[in-house]
Amino acid sequence: MYLYIGNDIVINTNDIIGIFDSDNTTVSKETRKFLNLSESGGRIINASSDIPKSFIICRDRKSGEKITYLCQLSPATLQKRKIPV
């Protein structure tokens, strides 16, 4: 299945490691450190034209690295958006 996260970005659900609520998880120092390292490493893709409500960590099939998508949709909304193929 695939997940549409906005801004014409679709993710294969098999590649998703986790979907996280930005408000609840970014209070943690470790989460902020992970996001800062991802950003400095060029591994963040912003799929949001507004303040992100969630972030999705995925595995890149080619490199095996983790890619983080910032999304303006809540995790609950993303759960409802799975597209079967």
Helices and strands as residue ranges (DSSP letters): E 2-6, E 9-12, G 13-15, E 16-21, H 22-25, H 29-40, E 44-46, E 54-59, E 66-71, H 75-80, E 82-83
